[in-house]
Amino acid sequence: MKRIALAALSLFALASFGALAQEGTLKKIKDTGAISIGHRDASLPFSYYDDKQQPIGYAMDLCMKIVDAVKAELKMPALKVNYQLVTSANRIPLMANGTIDLECGSTTNNIARQEQVWFTMTHFVTANRWIAKKSSKIKSLQDLKGKTIVSTAGTTNIKQITEINAAQNLGMNIISANGHAEAFQMVETGRAVAFVMDDILLASLAASSQKPGDYEISAQGLSVEPYGIMVRKGDKAFKAVADKALTAVYTSGQVNAIYDKWFQKPIPPKGINLHLPMGPALKKVMAKPTDSGDPKVYE
């Protein structure tokens, strides 16, 4: 029943998408006097709740730059901002049916999703990497040959490392963990030499551990995934405002302070510091903004 309901919601959302895109998000915002921001509850540090249950984060800060641009475009300085909690399952339907106007989180921009929604300029580039203790001196895939590694069950990460293991005949013993915390704990306790997952998640886990300095995330990436802020497909006018706003933030250097705030300084509510400098792929995006969903653009 749950699957049927979700499918029905998706079909309804996509059916109503055409009329909404034709009318335009800017007109909708002007007519209602409000803009709706879709956010996540635990996508740290992109979009999550602080200790007062207020949505905050790196993507939220960038979305507010877009909101400021919309206020200027519509000459509505008192524009109301509404917040709507979304999940990975409902974020696209809620965008398509007009419930939210911007989706501010850690959503991967890829070619398949562009069939349903559009994305503004990429705001983060993540990769499938591994984390290991520095003392293990694991620097490359070849160093993992014959070793026991772990990844989380049901993820694209474990699927990819399994395929790499077979293709390159590395002979790794790949363990499936029930969750990210369990997988990291296996590295902590020595049951696995490395944990394969998105690098930003690995950084968060290491920063939250008892001895953050003991761990190192691989320089080598196994895949590349750009994160973007979702907007409705077909709405060129609204996307143009959003793209222009983010391009200005990126190319002017304003983004550096925003990035440092969330990735290189203690963040609320627990004061965790991810200690994650901006990587070469993201620096490239900031110099020449793009909304591409092709991973090769970011390599």
Secondary structure, DSSP 8 states (H G I E B T S, - for coil): -HHHHHHHHHHHHHHHHHHHHHH-HHHHHHHHTEEEEEE-SEETTTEEE-TTS-EESHHHHHHHHHHHHHHHHHT-TT-EEEEEE--TTTHHHHHHTTS-SEEES--B--TTGGGTEEE-S--EEEEEEEEEEGGG---SGGGGTT-EEEEETTSHHHHHHHHHHHHTT---EEEEESSHHHHHHHHHTTS-SEEEEEHHHHHHHHHHSS-GGGEEE-SS-S-EEEE--EEETT-HHHHHHHHHHHHHHHHTTHHHHHHHHHHSS-BTTTTB-------HHHHHHHHS------GGGG-
